[in-house]
Amino acid sequence: MEQCGLNVTYAHHFLRPTVLPDGEKGLYHWLAGFADDFFPEFSEEEKIVIYGKIKDKIEPYLWKGGVWEADYSRIQISAVKAS
C-alpha cells in the first residue's frame, strides 16, 4: 500500500473461524461455490471424487463437533493518501 502512495495508520490481522452451513454437506457446498473454477475441465462426477480427497485431507483440522469450520483469517487496514 505504501508503494502505491498510502500511509498505513493501522493494521490488524486476526483469525475468523467460520462455521459452514448445512452440516456434513457444508464443505461440498463451499467447494462448489469457491473452488469450482479451479476444476473447469472435470465432470461433476470427477469433482465429487476430488472434493472427497480434499475432505479426507482436511477433516482432522476443520471438522469440529459435527460442523465444518473454515479457517478464515482477516486483516483490517486503515490508510491515508500520502501528501
N, C-alpha and C positions, 0 to 999 in steps of 0.2 A: 504494500500500500504506500509505503514511504517512497519507493522508487517511482510511484505514479503521482507524487506531489501532495500526499496527505500526511498529516502528523497524527500518529496513533496516540490517543489520550487514555485509552482503557482497552484492555484485552483480558478476557476471562474464558478459560476452557473448562468445561465440566461434562461429566457423564450424564446421559439422559436415557437410562434403560426404558424401553417402551414395550408393553405387552401387545402382541399381535392378536387381533380379534379372531374369533372362530376356532378357538381351541387347537386341536391337533392339525386342522387344515390351515391354520393361520400362516404357517411357513410357506405352504404351496401358493396361497393367495398372494403373499408378499413377493415371492419369486416371480410369479406370473406378472405382477404389476411393475416390478422394478428391475428384474434381471432378464426378462424375456427378450429384450433387444440384443442380448449377448449371444442368443442361440437362434438366429433367424433361419438358418439352414436346416434345422432339425424339425422333425414331425412332432406332433403333440405327444405321441407315444414315447418318442426318444427323449423329449423334455421331461416326462414323468420319471424316466429312468435316471436322468441327470439330476433332477431335483431330489430323487431318493438318495442318491450318493451324497449330495450336499447335506441332506438331513442327517444321514448316518455320521458324517464327519463333525457336524456342529452340535448335534444333540447333547453330548455331555456338557456343553458350555451354555447353551441357550434354552434348553427345555427345562423349565423350573416350575415345579408344583402343578403340573398339568397344563401349562401355557408356554408358548414361545415368547421369549423376551429378547427383542432386538437390542443389540449393544451399541446404540447410538451415542455419539458424543457431539457436543455443540461448542461453538466459540461465539462469544459476544464481543464485538469490537465497536469502539467509538473513535471517530477520527474527524479532523477538521482540515479543510484545504489549507495548504501551506501558503503563507503570504509572500 
